[in-house]
Amino acid sequence: MKKMNLSGLAKKHLKFLPNTLTIFNSICGFIAIIYTLRAYETEPGNMRVFCISAIMIFSAMVFDALDGLAARLLDAASEKGIQMDSLSDMVTFGVAPAVLVAIMTHSLRDWAMDRSQELLVYALCSIYIGCAALRLATYNVMAMSKEKKDGNYFSGLPSPGAAAAICVMVFFAAYCKIPVKYFAMILPIYAAVLGLLMVSTIPYIHAGRWLFSMWKNRFKFAFFVMMLVIIAVFRLNGLVFIVTAYILSGPLFALVNKCKGDCKAK
């Protein structure tokens, strides 16, 4: 993507734009956490609070994509921006989804949860938070060391992708006919699995760069249109399918590449 040619004065004022967008990212995460806590003020089984929190996390993803785009266009990338981006991501895509899962599990249960079960839920959510922190710290070290890597792929599931996976499950729990108590049992385990995927070495497509480069590639553009059609036709189920497909794409492609490597070795 080409960098914008700007006058010195305009560049001086616009260089603050990427960090401003990053701050909006963290604010969305903070609002999501605060709003999730309101679940205890409503009647049990009310999913509206959790859906609004998930929407705030999705809103943060927009700011997260825009701050990176703005930094590249304005040639305003900096070590300070890298640190701010990861700190904001930790709040929005690390802490906020884990709080959402923990409180949703606790408030929607219709069985007597003993202390050991509560501790298990908190431990599973802690795995998610710990893995998110480790992943973001590793990313910072690699970015600051300017280690060469394929910019079109992430090593491990990106934290926004993990957060999106949790959010779509929250939406699905709110609008599907399956009793929400089952999601309250599954979500903590799912969160822990997503955490482990974040610290894995499984390659995942860089969704942001993929989207911004699709205008130059007919196949990518056609694939993007197909995804929009799936969402338009199947709505929530389509969104759940696309996000889940992205989560599974990493292990699937890693397995295929491993099989190809084993076949060549033979």
Secondary structure, DSSP 4 states (H G I P E B T S, - for coil): -PPP---HHHHHHHTTHHHHHHHHHHHHHHHHHHHHGGGGGS-TT--HHHHHHHHHHHHHHHHHHHHHHHHHHTT---HHHHHHHHHHHIIIIIIHHHHHHHHHHHHH--S---HHHHHHHHHHHHHHHHHHHHHHHHHHHHHHHT----TTEEES--HHHHHHHHHHHHHHHHHSSS-HHHHHHHHHHHHHHHHHHHTS--EEE-HHHHHHHGGG-HHHHHHHHHHHHHHHHHTHHHHHHHHHHHHHHHHHHHHHHHHHHHHHH-
